[in-house]
Each structure stands twice: as structure tokens, then as C-alpha cells.
Amino acid sequence: MNTAATKATLLNRIEGLYQIPTIPAVLSPLLRYLQKPVEELDVQKVTAMIAQDKSLAAQCLQMANSPLFGRWQKVDSLRGAVIGLGFHRVGDIAMSCGVLNMMHKDCGGIDPVAFWEHSLGCALVCRHFARKISYPDPSKAYLAGLLHDLGIIVDLWVLPKEFSAAFKVARSEGIPLHEAEQKVLGFTHCESGSLLAEKWELPPDLREVVSLHHNLQQSREHAGLVAVVELSDLLCRLSGLNYGYIENRQVNLLKQTGFAVLSQQCAGLKDFDWARLTFELDSYMDEVHSLVRAIYRT
Amino acid sequence: MKELKTQTLHEYFECLTIKPMRQTELVALLNEITIGETCFFRSQPQLDAMRTIIIPKVLVAKAKFPLRRLRIWSAGCSTGEEPYTLSMLPLEEAARRLKDWTIEILATDLNERSLAHAKNAIYGSYSTRNLTPYYRQKYFMAVGEQLQVQPAARNSITFSRLNLSDDARMTFMKSLDVVFCCNVLIYFDLVSKRRVIQHFYNNLLPHGYLFLRHSESLYGVNDDFRLVHLPGATAYIKGERTQAGKQDT
């Protein structure tokens, strides 16, 4: 197979993007609305916006009842969720459901649930990690973690067979997925993701995360956010929040570019218990697995 | 206390510290309070990492050594499930990677009763609950309703009683490739913990690995070891010191 020619063909197909679903219609206005100062936000309005999409509303309610989002008492209405969890937590939940809904459900022999789990798991770990090291915007870190693998969604829609071949190489050799993609496709999900991120007009920081989370050295403007995602993504891939296979390798997080970048930006990282973060991440695993599976069934 | 007919904690404390029987009583007390709960193949990710990543790395690191020996220490081996499990891993590699290698597994514990159980190598259904049919058939034989570890998996293990706080004896546990110390450090205060970990550090070879229980961390205990992430598990490796005495990261 001529990799260069294949790459050009595949990227052309991606650029067409005609098959890819868009973000659910209610999400864009909702997220725009949530940018306003909290004192200007109205519970009724947020509830009404989400309720326009019945399936999204049902999924949001399911997620809002997960301990992953900090709610230990049962929430039985969207209004209750907004009041109990706060506007931004509900925004995170709605966005998570929106992204999960975009995953192609028939992926040429690949279980899409694993990719859902990885994205949601990575979002939660990004937020948790960001808080622990006093990174200034944990909510943005959540969104960045959720969207970092946008390219996989694109690939699953546009080139399921080719992506599936790359995935099988990654799984059988126990190597990182982006390395297998480079070998088999000649490009990685970072490139396909960046095309969609551009088309969706995502803000520059999130676009940088999508396109550079496996190539942090090239990050300039938003290296801190990309670094949070790089390290969280790595932790997830080495734990039970991976893509459904084990990467067979040993990693020293302190030797990652992300660590060097964040050490200069976040004082909290100088004295940091990485082992503890890993155990805390493990405590998410079962919840993420059962939540994603419950939503997938609805 | 009842057996010794002591009335108060203070009297019992004297039995442990002053009276001639103090050594015997201390061992008896430790036997009562330090029984660990464990089973075969307790942490599969740790064992997978050991087999697929660590053993190959150790072999590369030791390629130039004339002595082809892999030395693993199960520190706080309790009733023996951990060292027997560890002895089965190299046996699985004996025909390939570890052909012509000598495997030494040192298994130590403070509790004499646990060690006696370990040497006997007979286990009930609770301890053997994680065994796959493959391992059950290959390395065990039935003894009534229980299972006994076959000699092949027992030959490489040396059991001995060791107090990890015994500095003099700890210094002799040399030339180790891997140390497993799971569910043991919880019994130590910070100062003792630091001392024990420093012994592990000194006794491991430069490429050596330390495994702790999944939720144990060396944060605030030791700065010399470096945490590494393995698939589904974490371990500690020896950091390299720079000239300034600080460590590379």
C-alpha cells in the first residue's frame, strides 16, 4: 500500500466530512449561554434548552445521578440536576452526552464503548488532575479531555475499515494507537481530529489539544492545557480506561514533555503524589464503565 | 494475657520487655497479630507486567553479567501464596527467555506460624480462588479437599523469618532484581517505613524494581525511588543520582 497516496485519499475523504454527525443542535446555544456570568444564568432557561432534545435530556439525567459528577442523592429532574450540580457541571454533562452520541455505533468489529469510556474517563482525570496541581481552568481541562480524541470519531465514520486495520495492529502489538495509525494510515487521529475541530470552529486552545496531544513539543500558545491532556490520556491508556487493549510498556511520567511543560506553569506539580492520583483514577473506573454502558443501552 | 495470667496491660508489657520469656512471648504476640490475608495471583496486572515487561528488561540489563541469576524477594510473604505465584512466572519462561537462568526467590515474614504454613504449601479454596485451570493442573496436586504446590514451584524458594526492622539482617539481602512488599508497610510508622524502603533501595541492583500493594505510595517516604506506570499497575525503580546528589527525572 502506498502510504502517501493513501494518506492523501483518506484525508480528502475526511475533509468532505459529509457523513459525520454534527454536535446536537441544542448544545451550541447551551454552551454559548453558559459562557455568561453565573448571576445572569437562569435555571429554567438551561433546563428548557436541554429538554428540547428528549434523548439528550434522558442521558443527562442518567449522568447527573452518577457519583462521578458529585451527586450522591437521586436527581429526578433536569431542574433538580441544574440546581444540585450547578450550571457548569450540567454543561459538562450535556457536552459529554453530545460527544458520546456522535460515536458511530457500528465500527467494523471495534467496540465503540471503549472509546466512549476513554474520552469520558480522560475528561474526568483531566479535571481531577487540573484541580490537584492548581491548573487555573479545570472545567476547560474537562472539555479538552472529552474532545481530545475527536479524530477517532471522525475516522470511525469516514474510514472505518482502514481505522479498524490500524486499531488491530495497535492491539496485537500492544503499541499506542497513534503509532499504529502512523504505520498503517500514514497519519494519526490528531490530523483527522484537527480537520473536524476546524470545521466546528472550536476555540484555539481546544483545537491545539485535538491536534497536538501526541506531539506536545509543537504546542506554543496552549501548551499547559495540551500537557494536562497528554499526561491524563497516558494515565488512562495505562489503566482500565484505555481503548480496550493494553499498551505493553513502561512509562515514567516525569520524563514526559507534559511534565516538563507543567512544572514551569503549576507550582502544585513540584511536590505531587503521582501514585495517589493513579489510585484515585482507578476509583473512577467501575463508575465510568457502568455509566457508559447504561447510556449506550438507552 | 490470659495464658500468662497477667491482669493489666502494664504487666503484659513487662512480659514482652523485661521478663526472661520476653523473646518467646514477643514472637507469640506477633504470630497472633500479623497474619496477612492473601491468595495466589492476587494482582494479575502486576504479574503480567512482571512477565511481559520487567523480566525482559532485567534480562537486557544483566546481559553482560557472567552470573545468569534472577533474584526476587517476597518481603512479608505471609502464608506463601505470593512467592509461590512468583516462582511460577519464571517457570513459564524457563524454556524461552529464562533458559539456563537460575531463579532464586527469597520469601521472608515475621510470623513463624505463617512461615510454617508457607513451607507446608497446602491451601484451601479461598487462597486458590484466582487460579486458572492451567495453573491449577500444572503446579498443584490435590491433598484431600485442598491443593498442595508441586515441588517444581517450590524448589526455587527459600523461606526464612525476618523482621524488616532488623537493620543488621536487612543489609544482607543483596543483589536483588525485584522486591515485592505488599500489604506490609501499613504496619510501620513513618520512620521505620523510611528505613525499610532505604534498605530495599540499597539492596536492589541498579535496574531493580520495587512493587508495593496497589494503593501504597512512597510519597513523603522516599525520594530516591522513581514511580513508573505499567499496564494496570505501578512500580518503583531506582533513580539515577547526578553529581550534585540530586536525581534525574
Interface residues (C-beta under 8 A of the other chain):
Chain A: L234 L235 L238 S239 G240 I246 E247 N248 R249 Q250 V251 N252 L253 L254 K255 F259 D273 W274 A275 R276 T278 F279 D282
Chain B: D48 A49 T52 I53 I54 K57 H214 S215 E216 S217 L218 Y219 G220 R226 L227 V228 H229 L230 P231 G232 T234 I237 T249
